[in-house]
């Protein structure tokens, strides 16, 4: 397929996943601060997870629910806000309408139109959980339309790889930032981390009532069955890359980097508790961003513009439409 189509689908996947992940982590953090008001420091942690500290500081807003919530949900000047991410995903899908099923375009367009019709600031002040649920539900509806209607062509593979790369980054970054709280904290700290990636029920079915931070980190990083674990995402992305129809024979740069990152995670001795989790996650984060960088060079147009900077957000990573 054309490189510009592959590029648009890849970024549509990343922006859709960013919108859903942001809604999940905001929902979990808001619940945590209601139960434990002294957990308000989590709002600063959230900015760190999303790599947007500097952008937020430029707004001169307070690091609290109102300031961070509005910046991450409704602020049109923040290209990584939920509203901006949904709009950008929709524009990327619009540019490839001839490449995707009408059901995919219609669900994404409907999502954008409904979100645009809301007074997001008022929703955040009133019933934010309803808004977060709306975002999560619509993202899952788009994902369902993709899974149920899109042929398993290279277009599907690039879009899904975008989702998986963004999801893997979010999980590893969240664990890196939350590790200190879990290691010195309580049951609530553990549940906040798990709930931020919708992993609380899956983890508790596997480990009953355990809240050991080592067990949580191992689960989130490399559980083979949980679809939001970093290893699950990388392994599936690797399989999708291997099945690209237009891939040059042999292992390209992207396949090499992805295989190295995936194997380093798969065989790390995480369960023994001897690994420095924040440092390990930082290395993992660098590796995943190198995978995305390699994809830009190997498969997409505008290679120079798509280079991923170390401290960039998903929006700055290439500045893609």
TORKOL-4160 file (C-alpha; in steps of 0.2 Angstrom, whole numbers, padded with zeros to 4 digits, m for minus):
321
<pt num="1" X="0000" Y="0000" Z="0000"/>
<pt num="2" X="0005" Y="0018" Z="m0002"/>
<pt num="3" X="0017" Y="0025" Z="0012"/>
<pt num="4" X="0006" Y="0039" Z="0015"/>
<pt num="5" X="m0009" Y="0028" Z="0018"/>
<pt num="6" X="0001" Y="0017" Z="0030"/>
<pt num="7" X="0007" Y="0032" Z="0039"/>
<pt num="8" X="m0011" Y="0039" Z="0041"/>
<pt num="9" X="m0018" Y="0022" Z="0048"/>
<pt num="10" X="m0003" Y="0020" Z="0060"/>
<pt num="11" X="m0006" Y="0037" Z="0067"/>
<pt num="12" X="m0025" Y="0035" Z="0068"/>
<pt num="13" X="m0022" Y="0019" Z="0079"/>
<pt num="14" X="m0010" Y="0029" Z="0090"/>
<pt num="15" X="m0022" Y="0043" Z="0093"/>
<pt num="16" X="m0037" Y="0032" Z="0096"/>
<pt num="17" X="m0027" Y="0023" Z="0109"/>
<pt num="18" X="m0021" Y="0038" Z="0117"/>
<pt num="19" X="m0038" Y="0045" Z="0119"/>
<pt num="20" X="m0044" Y="0029" Z="0127"/>
<pt num="21" X="m0029" Y="0027" Z="0138"/>
<pt num="22" X="m0031" Y="0045" Z="0144"/>
<pt num="23" X="m0049" Y="0042" Z="0149"/>
<pt num="24" X="m0045" Y="0027" Z="0158"/>
<pt num="25" X="m0031" Y="0034" Z="0169"/>
<pt num="26" X="m0041" Y="0050" Z="0172"/>
<pt num="27" X="m0056" Y="0040" Z="0178"/>
<pt num="28" X="m0045" Y="0029" Z="0189"/>
<pt num="29" X="m0036" Y="0044" Z="0196"/>
<pt num="30" X="m0052" Y="0054" Z="0200"/>
<pt num="31" X="m0059" Y="0039" Z="0209"/>
<pt num="32" X="m0043" Y="0038" Z="0219"/>
<pt num="33" X="m0043" Y="0056" Z="0224"/>
<pt num="34" X="m0061" Y="0055" Z="0230"/>
<pt num="35" X="m0057" Y="0040" Z="0241"/>
<pt num="36" X="m0040" Y="0047" Z="0247"/>
<pt num="37" X="m0039" Y="0066" Z="0246"/>
<pt num="38" X="m0020" Y="0065" Z="0250"/>
<pt num="39" X="m0018" Y="0056" Z="0234"/>
<pt num="40" X="m0019" Y="0073" Z="0224"/>
<pt num="41" X="m0001" Y="0071" Z="0220"/>
<pt num="42" X="m0006" Y="0058" Z="0207"/>
<pt num="43" X="m0011" Y="0072" Z="0195"/>
<pt num="44" X="0007" Y="0077" Z="0193"/>
<pt num="45" X="0012" Y="0059" Z="0191"/>
<pt num="46" X="m0001" Y="0058" Z="0177"/>
<pt num="47" X="0007" Y="0073" Z="0167"/>
<pt num="48" X="0024" Y="0063" Z="0169"/>
<pt num="49" X="0016" Y="0047" Z="0162"/>
<pt num="50" X="0010" Y="0057" Z="0147"/>
<pt num="51" X="0026" Y="0067" Z="0145"/>
<pt num="52" X="0017" Y="0084" Z="0145"/>
<pt num="53" X="0024" Y="0092" Z="0160"/>
<pt num="54" X="0032" Y="0107" Z="0150"/>
<pt num="55" X="0016" Y="0109" Z="0140"/>
<pt num="56" X="0006" Y="0110" Z="0155"/>
<pt num="57" X="0017" Y="0122" Z="0165"/>
<pt num="58" X="0015" Y="0134" Z="0150"/>
<pt num="59" X="m0003" Y="0136" Z="0154"/>
<pt num="60" X="0001" Y="0142" Z="0172"/>
<pt num="61" X="m0013" Y="0131" Z="0179"/>
<pt num="62" X="m0014" Y="0122" Z="0196"/>
<pt num="63" X="m0008" Y="0104" Z="0196"/>
<pt num="64" X="m0025" Y="0098" Z="0202"/>
<pt num="65" X="m0041" Y="0090" Z="0196"/>
<pt num="66" X="m0048" Y="0105" Z="0187"/>
<pt num="67" X="m0032" Y="0111" Z="0179"/>
<pt num="68" X="m0025" Y="0094" Z="0174"/>
<pt num="69" X="m0042" Y="0087" Z="0169"/>
<pt num="70" X="m0046" Y="0102" Z="0157"/>
<pt num="71" X="m0029" Y="0101" Z="0150"/>
<pt num="72" X="m0030" Y="0083" Z="0146"/>
<pt num="73" X="m0048" Y="0082" Z="0140"/>
<pt num="74" X="m0054" Y="0099" Z="0133"/>
<pt num="75" X="m0040" Y="0110" Z="0130"/>
<pt num="76" X="m0039" Y="0114" Z="0111"/>
<pt num="77" X="m0021" Y="0120" Z="0113"/>
<pt num="78" X="m0015" Y="0103" Z="0119"/>
<pt num="79" X="m0014" Y="0092" Z="0103"/>
<pt num="80" X="m0013" Y="0077" Z="0115"/>
<pt num="81" X="m0030" Y="0081" Z="0124"/>
<pt num="82" X="m0044" Y="0068" Z="0121"/>
<pt num="83" X="m0054" Y="0080" Z="0111"/>
<pt num="84" X="m0039" Y="0084" Z="0100"/>
<pt num="85" X="m0033" Y="0066" Z="0099"/>
<pt num="86" X="m0051" Y="0060" Z="0093"/>
<pt num="87" X="m0051" Y="0074" Z="0080"/>
<pt num="88" X="m0034" Y="0070" Z="0073"/>
<pt num="89" X="m0038" Y="0051" Z="0072"/>
<pt num="90" X="m0054" Y="0056" Z="0063"/>
<pt num="91" X="m0044" Y="0066" Z="0051"/>
<pt num="92" X="m0032" Y="0053" Z="0048"/>
<pt num="93" X="m0046" Y="0040" Z="0044"/>
<pt num="94" X="m0055" Y="0053" Z="0033"/>
<pt num="95" X="m0039" Y="0054" Z="0022"/>
<pt num="96" X="m0039" Y="0035" Z="0019"/>
<pt num="97" X="m0058" Y="0033" Z="0018"/>
<pt num="98" X="m0056" Y="0023" Z="0001"/>
<pt num="99" X="m0045" Y="0011" Z="0011"/>
<pt num="100" X="m0056" Y="0007" Z="0026"/>
<pt num="101" X="m0074" Y="0000" Z="0028"/>
<pt num="102" X="m0088" Y="0013" Z="0029"/>
<pt num="103" X="m0092" Y="0006" Z="0046"/>
<pt num="104" X="m0075" Y="0011" Z="0053"/>
<pt num="105" X="m0076" Y="0029" Z="0046"/>
<pt num="106" X="m0094" Y="0031" Z="0052"/>
<pt num="107" X="m0091" Y="0026" Z="0070"/>
<pt num="108" X="m0075" Y="0037" Z="0071"/>
<pt num="109" X="m0084" Y="0052" Z="0063"/>
<pt num="110" X="m0099" Y="0049" Z="0075"/>
<pt num="111" X="m0088" Y="0049" Z="0090"/>
<pt num="112" X="m0080" Y="0065" Z="0085"/>
<pt num="113" X="m0096" Y="0073" Z="0081"/>
<pt num="114" X="m0104" Y="0068" Z="0098"/>
<pt num="115" X="m0088" Y="0073" Z="0108"/>
<pt num="116" X="m0088" Y="0090" Z="0099"/>
<pt num="117" X="m0107" Y="0093" Z="0104"/>
<pt num="118" X="m0102" Y="0092" Z="0122"/>
<pt num="119" X="m0097" Y="0106" Z="0134"/>
<pt num="120" X="m0082" Y="0096" Z="0140"/>
<pt num="121" X="m0077" Y="0108" Z="0154"/>
<pt num="122" X="m0095" Y="0108" Z="0161"/>
<pt num="123" X="m0095" Y="0089" Z="0160"/>
<pt num="124" X="m0079" Y="0088" Z="0170"/>
<pt num="125" X="m0086" Y="0099" Z="0183"/>
<pt num="126" X="m0102" Y="0089" Z="0183"/>
<pt num="127" X="m0101" Y="0071" Z="0180"/>
<pt num="128" X="m0084" Y="0067" Z="0173"/>
<pt num="129" X="m0086" Y="0048" Z="0175"/>
<pt num="130" X="m0100" Y="0049" Z="0162"/>
<pt num="131" X="m0089" Y="0058" Z="0150"/>
<pt num="132" X="m0074" Y="0046" Z="0153"/>
<pt num="133" X="m0086" Y="0031" Z="0150"/>
<pt num="134" X="m0092" Y="0039" Z="0134"/>
<pt num="135" X="m0074" Y="0041" Z="0127"/>
<pt num="136" X="m0070" Y="0023" Z="0132"/>
<pt num="137" X="m0086" Y="0016" Z="0125"/>
<pt num="138" X="m0084" Y="0025" Z="0108"/>
<pt num="139" X="m0066" Y="0020" Z="0107"/>
<pt num="140" X="m0071" Y="0002" Z="0109"/>
<pt num="141" X="m0085" Y="0004" Z="0096"/>
<pt num="142" X="m0072" Y="0010" Z="0084"/>
<pt num="143" X="m0060" Y="m0004" Z="0088"/>
<pt num="144" X="m0075" Y="m0016" Z="0086"/>
<pt num="145" X="m0079" Y="m0009" Z="0069"/>
<pt num="146" X="m0061" Y="m0012" Z="0064"/>
<pt num="147" X="m0060" Y="m0030" Z="0071"/>
<pt num="148" X="m0077" Y="m0035" Z="0063"/>
<pt num="149" X="m0076" Y="m0026" Z="0046"/>
<pt num="150" X="m0058" Y="m0023" Z="0041"/>
<pt num="151" X="m0050" Y="m0035" Z="0030"/>
<pt num="152" X="m0033" Y="m0042" Z="0037"/>
<pt num="153" X="m0023" Y="m0032" Z="0024"/>
<pt num="154" X="m0008" Y="m0021" Z="0027"/>
<pt num="155" X="m0019" Y="m0007" Z="0031"/>
<pt num="156" X="m0027" Y="m0016" Z="0046"/>
<pt num="157" X="m0009" Y="m0021" Z="0051"/>
<pt num="158" X="m0002" Y="m0003" Z="0051"/>
<pt num="159" X="m0017" Y="0003" Z="0061"/>
<pt num="160" X="m0017" Y="m0011" Z="0074"/>
<pt num="161" X="0002" Y="m0009" Z="0076"/>
<pt num="162" X="m0001" Y="0010" Z="0080"/>
<pt num="163" X="m0013" Y="0005" Z="0093"/>
<pt num="164" X="m0001" Y="m0008" Z="0101"/>
<pt num="165" X="0014" Y="0003" Z="0101"/>
<pt num="166" X="0004" Y="0017" Z="0110"/>
<pt num="167" X="m0003" Y="0004" Z="0122"/>
<pt num="168" X="0014" Y="m0003" Z="0126"/>
<pt num="169" X="0021" Y="0014" Z="0129"/>
<pt num="170" X="0007" Y="0019" Z="0141"/>
<pt num="171" X="0008" Y="0003" Z="0151"/>
<pt num="172" X="0027" Y="0004" Z="0154"/>
<pt num="173" X="0027" Y="0023" Z="0157"/>
<pt num="174" X="0013" Y="0021" Z="0170"/>
<pt num="175" X="0022" Y="0007" Z="0179"/>
<pt num="176" X="0038" Y="0017" Z="0179"/>
<pt num="177" X="0030" Y="0032" Z="0188"/>
<pt num="178" X="0019" Y="0022" Z="0199"/>
<pt num="179" X="0032" Y="0010" Z="0205"/>
<pt num="180" X="0038" Y="0021" Z="0220"/>
<pt num="181" X="0020" Y="0023" Z="0226"/>
<pt num="182" X="0017" Y="0004" Z="0225"/>
<pt num="183" X="0033" Y="m0001" Z="0233"/>
<pt num="184" X="0030" Y="0010" Z="0248"/>
<pt num="185" X="0011" Y="0012" Z="0248"/>
<pt num="186" X="m0005" Y="0003" Z="0251"/>
<pt num="187" X="m0018" Y="m0008" Z="0243"/>
<pt num="188" X="m0026" Y="0008" Z="0236"/>
<pt num="189" X="m0010" Y="0012" Z="0227"/>
<pt num="190" X="m0009" Y="m0005" Z="0219"/>
<pt num="191" X="m0027" Y="m0004" Z="0214"/>
<pt num="192" X="m0024" Y="0013" Z="0206"/>
<pt num="193" X="m0010" Y="0007" Z="0195"/>
<pt num="194" X="m0020" Y="m0008" Z="0190"/>
<pt num="195" X="m0036" Y="0001" Z="0187"/>
<pt num="196" X="m0027" Y="0014" Z="0176"/>
<pt num="197" X="m0025" Y="0001" Z="0163"/>
<pt num="198" X="m0041" Y="m0009" Z="0167"/>
<pt num="199" X="m0031" Y="m0023" Z="0174"/>
<pt num="200" X="m0037" Y="m0025" Z="0192"/>
<pt num="201" X="m0050" Y="m0039" Z="0189"/>
<pt num="202" X="m0038" Y="m0049" Z="0178"/>
<pt num="203" X="m0024" Y="m0047" Z="0190"/>
<pt num="204" X="m0034" Y="m0052" Z="0205"/>
<pt num="205" X="m0041" Y="m0067" Z="0196"/>
<pt num="206" X="m0023" Y="m0073" Z="0193"/>
<pt num="207" X="m0016" Y="m0068" Z="0210"/>
<pt num="208" X="m0031" Y="m0067" Z="0222"/>
<pt num="209" X="m0029" Y="m0053" Z="0234"/>
<pt num="210" X="m0010" Y="m0051" Z="0232"/>
<pt num="211" X="m0004" Y="m0033" Z="0230"/>
<pt num="212" X="0015" Y="m0037" Z="0229"/>
<pt num="213" X="0022" Y="m0023" Z="0218"/>
<pt num="214" X="0034" Y="m0036" Z="0210"/>
<pt num="215" X="0019" Y="m0047" Z="0205"/>
<pt num="216" X="0010" Y="m0032" Z="0198"/>
<pt num="217" X="0025" Y="m0026" Z="0188"/>
<pt num="218" X="0028" Y="m0043" Z="0181"/>
<pt num="219" X="0009" Y="m0045" Z="0176"/>
<pt num="220" X="0008" Y="m0028" Z="0168"/>
<pt num="221" X="0024" Y="m0030" Z="0159"/>
<pt num="222" X="0024" Y="m0047" Z="0152"/>
<pt num="223" X="0008" Y="m0057" Z="0155"/>
<pt num="224" X="0005" Y="m0067" Z="0139"/>
<pt num="225" X="m0014" Y="m0067" Z="0140"/>
<pt num="226" X="m0018" Y="m0049" Z="0146"/>
<pt num="227" X="m0020" Y="m0038" Z="0130"/>
<pt num="228" X="m0013" Y="m0022" Z="0139"/>
<pt num="229" X="0003" Y="m0030" Z="0145"/>
<pt num="230" X="0018" Y="m0023" Z="0136"/>
<pt num="231" X="0024" Y="m0040" Z="0131"/>
<pt num="232" X="0007" Y="m0045" Z="0123"/>
<pt num="233" X="0007" Y="m0029" Z="0113"/>
<pt num="234" X="0025" Y="m0031" Z="0107"/>
<pt num="235" X="0023" Y="m0049" Z="0102"/>
<pt num="236" X="0007" Y="m0045" Z="0092"/>
<pt num="237" X="0015" Y="m0031" Z="0084"/>
<pt num="238" X="0030" Y="m0042" Z="0079"/>
<pt num="239" X="0018" Y="m0055" Z="0071"/>
<pt num="240" X="0009" Y="m0041" Z="0062"/>
<pt num="241" X="0025" Y="m0034" Z="0055"/>
<pt num="242" X="0031" Y="m0052" Z="0049"/>
<pt num="243" X="0014" Y="m0054" Z="0040"/>
<pt num="244" X="0015" Y="m0037" Z="0030"/>
<pt num="245" X="0012" Y="m0041" Z="0012"/>
<pt num="246" X="0024" Y="m0027" Z="0005"/>
<pt num="247" X="0038" Y="m0031" Z="0017"/>
<pt num="248" X="0055" Y="m0032" Z="0010"/>
<pt num="249" X="0061" Y="m0050" Z="0012"/>
<pt num="250" X="0072" Y="m0053" Z="0027"/>
<pt num="251" X="0073" Y="m0043" Z="0043"/>
<pt num="252" X="0072" Y="m0024" Z="0041"/>
<pt num="253" X="0077" Y="m0012" Z="0054"/>
<pt num="254" X="0060" Y="m0011" Z="0062"/>
<pt num="255" X="0059" Y="m0030" Z="0064"/>
<pt num="256" X="0077" Y="m0031" Z="0071"/>
<pt num="257" X="0073" Y="m0017" Z="0084"/>
<pt num="258" X="0056" Y="m0024" Z="0089"/>
<pt num="259" X="0063" Y="m0042" Z="0091"/>
<pt num="260" X="0077" Y="m0036" Z="0102"/>
<pt num="261" X="0065" Y="m0025" Z="0113"/>
<pt num="262" X="0053" Y="m0040" Z="0115"/>
<pt num="263" X="0066" Y="m0053" Z="0119"/>
<pt num="264" X="0074" Y="m0041" Z="0132"/>
<pt num="265" X="0057" Y="m0040" Z="0141"/>
<pt num="266" X="0052" Y="m0058" Z="0139"/>
<pt num="267" X="0068" Y="m0065" Z="0147"/>
<pt num="268" X="0071" Y="m0052" Z="0160"/>
<pt num="269" X="0071" Y="m0059" Z="0178"/>
<pt num="270" X="0057" Y="m0048" Z="0184"/>
<pt num="271" X="0049" Y="m0061" Z="0196"/>
<pt num="272" X="0064" Y="m0062" Z="0207"/>
<pt num="273" X="0063" Y="m0044" Z="0212"/>
<pt num="274" X="0081" Y="m0040" Z="0208"/>
<pt num="275" X="0077" Y="m0029" Z="0193"/>
<pt num="276" X="0076" Y="m0010" Z="0196"/>
<pt num="277" X="0059" Y="m0008" Z="0188"/>
<pt num="278" X="0059" Y="0011" Z="0185"/>
<pt num="279" X="0076" Y="0010" Z="0176"/>
<pt num="280" X="0070" Y="m0006" Z="0167"/>
<pt num="281" X="0054" Y="0003" Z="0161"/>
<pt num="282" X="0064" Y="0018" Z="0155"/>
<pt num="283" X="0075" Y="0007" Z="0144"/>
<pt num="284" X="0059" Y="m0002" Z="0138"/>
<pt num="285" X="0052" Y="0015" Z="0134"/>
<pt num="286" X="0067" Y="0020" Z="0124"/>
<pt num="287" X="0066" Y="0004" Z="0115"/>
<pt num="288" X="0048" Y="0005" Z="0110"/>
<pt num="289" X="0051" Y="0023" Z="0104"/>
<pt num="290" X="0065" Y="0016" Z="0093"/>
<pt num="291" X="0053" Y="0004" Z="0085"/>
<pt num="292" X="0041" Y="0018" Z="0080"/>
<pt num="293" X="0056" Y="0028" Z="0074"/>
<pt num="294" X="0062" Y="0013" Z="0064"/>
<pt num="295" X="0045" Y="0011" Z="0056"/>
<pt num="296" X="0044" Y="0029" Z="0051"/>
<pt num="297" X="0061" Y="0027" Z="0042"/>
<pt num="298" X="0057" Y="0010" Z="0034"/>
<pt num="299" X="0039" Y="0012" Z="0029"/>
<pt num="300" X="0032" Y="0030" Z="0029"/>
<pt num="301" X="0035" Y="0046" Z="0019"/>
<pt num="302" X="0043" Y="0062" Z="0027"/>
<pt num="303" X="0056" Y="0052" Z="0036"/>
<pt num="304" X="0065" Y="0067" Z="0043"/>
<pt num="305" X="0049" Y="0075" Z="0050"/>
<pt num="306" X="0044" Y="0058" Z="0058"/>
<pt num="307" X="0060" Y="0056" Z="0069"/>
<pt num="308" X="0054" Y="0053" Z="0087"/>
<pt num="309" X="0063" Y="0064" Z="0100"/>
<pt num="310" X="0067" Y="0057" Z="0117"/>
<pt num="311" X="0055" Y="0068" Z="0127"/>
<pt num="312" X="0041" Y="0070" Z="0114"/>
<pt num="313" X="0023" Y="0066" Z="0117"/>
<pt num="314" X="0013" Y="0056" Z="0104"/>
<pt num="315" X="0008" Y="0072" Z="0096"/>
<pt num="316" X="0026" Y="0078" Z="0095"/>
<pt num="317" X="0032" Y="0062" Z="0088"/>
<pt num="318" X="0033" Y="0067" Z="0070"/>
<pt num="319" X="0020" Y="0081" Z="0072"/>
<pt num="320" X="0009" Y="0071" Z="0061"/>
<pt num="321" X="m0007" Y="0080" Z="0055"/>
